[in-house]
Amino acid sequence: MKIEVQALSARVHRTPLLEDMTFRIEPGELFGLIGPNGSGKSTLMRCLAGLSRPSAGRVLADGADLKRMPARRRARRIAFVEQQADTTDRLTVRNAVELGRTPYLSPLRGWSEIDDAAVSDALKAVEMTAFATRLWHTLSGGERQRVHIARALAQAPELLLLDEPTNHLDIRHQLSLLDLVGRLPITRVIALHDLNQATACDRIGVLRGGRLFATGAPSEVLNETLLAEVFGVAATRHAAPDGAPRLHFSHAL
Amino acid sequence: MTVVAAPLRTAPRRGLLLAPVVLALTILAGTAIGETRLPFITVLQTLANQLWEAGYPVDRIDAGIIWSYRLPRAIVAACCGAGLALTGVVLQALLRNPLADPYLMGLSAGASTGAVLVTVAGVGGGAVSMSLGALGGALLAFGCVVVLAHAVSGGAGGGRATQAAAAIILAGIAGSQMFNALTAFVIARSANAEQARGIMFWLMGNLSGVRWEDVASCSLVSIAGVGLCIWHRRGLDAFSFGADGAASLGINVPALRGSLITATAIMVGVLVSKVGAIGFVGLVVPHAMRFLVGARHDRLVPASALAGAVFLVAADVISRVIVPGQVLPIGVVTALVGAPAFALILVRGARR
């Protein structure tokens, strides 16, 4: 799915959170969003998901204005994994993933084999098939995040939005989750805190104070000057043993 | 893998067949048991006489007790139990708060104030019935709570929907305190001792005035309520991970929340106007049923409605027979069962 963000502004309680943002995301791309705390990453994610209405400008999904798209149709094309979504309900893993089929069901159109297949495939994609009957509250943080992604995949979306999905995960779960996301054959937008993880994206957008500071390939964008200016850190870039660029952070400026 | 999901969809069917049988047996039991012990066969014969003019010889006083007094009472109790349990299901699902129920939302308090204003303070000059007053009060209280919650969470453009849900609970507490105070004020100011006693009785829930005229409206709202909740079962499920989660699953959150909570307010208004403010049914029954049938609303809605109906008919029977020669307010019975259950929910919630 091609995403065009045109002159997007958003505000909450009259405080501007996003100002005049314009960029595009190409079909099939893995697009990373980085920026310091409060730079507007989550707000931008919510606008892309259609959950927050922009105060000005618009988001076009394959040319269609997201604001005018009915919620059901939107949910069949765009899936959103929130930063922290928890439940106190006694749901099994499979129940939670089944929720992803909601936009395809109606009061009169019941559950079908297609829905069952979509749920099973989604569980398989995140390697949680063996956990299908486990109750939600017995899962670890990493397992929950995988279930959320399975739920999103069950929506069969063309665009997957992930808001800091690696938060609170141990390093192994972080890497396996990023690997999973990297292999998905759809358009993905992922907000990240770890700048070294962002280097795996096709392109990244850097936010600062609600504005888009830079976009481009990670190798072009993530340089010492930008890191000093946007994040306020002294960093050096060098090659890891495998040849990939790695950032080393020395101190806060 | 399909095996895992299969029971989810086959089990409710067996339950759905069983539900009317259980409900009918409950209502029959509620009709047969009372201070005057009437044999089960007499109850059946009376019903047969009334419904099909079967012509069984039944004592006229017994027939009167059964047909005009106990049967409508049992039916209304069942309707109220089902309706109140459903309002709990809906509010707990939409607000993501395990303690949400019509009491907490100020709906019952508003209904009481409306009823008291009409009966004691004489608002409406006799043109307005107590039921209408209670309905108006429930809707007004609901409106106040929504406006207050809106102000607390900072307006429409405001933050996250989860904050709005927390705000509505706090606003509900504030609203119910205010409306309870208003009720007390009206009683203290305008009611004579006799009226005050009657009102206090009504405030704790009272089914003794129920006749056939009340059956229609009560059964209508509770059946409509069950239908509406089953229709929106997937929408209610989608709230499992909060309002934002529901929105990203394609649920029109403001529309669904608005329509279901308004329906809840109407349901509570109608039921409370007939039988008074009965607490704890909306809180305890949905939790018990979640434990038994799980959190999915295709099963939770019918199970809660049925269990609520059975619970309230049973509570009514207990309230009539536990103290010989005296009828307890039914709210006393539901509270005596409900308050410990409420404590249990709190403790379990804290451990999680």
Interface residues (C-beta under 8 A of the other chain):
Chain A: R11 V12 H13 R46 A49 G50 L51 R53 S55 A71 R72 R73 R74 A75 R76 I78 A79 F80 E82 A85 D86 T87 T88 D89 R90 L91 R94 N95 A96 E98 L99 G100 T102 P103 L105 S106 P107 W111 E113 D116 V119 S120 L123 T129 A132 T133 H137 Q155
Chain B: M1 T2 V4 A5 L8 R9 R96 P98 G154 G155 G157 G158 G159 I230 W231 H232 R233 R234 G235 D237 A238 S240 F241 G242 D244 G245 A247 S248 L249 G250 I251 N252 R290 F291 G294 A295 R296 G349 R352
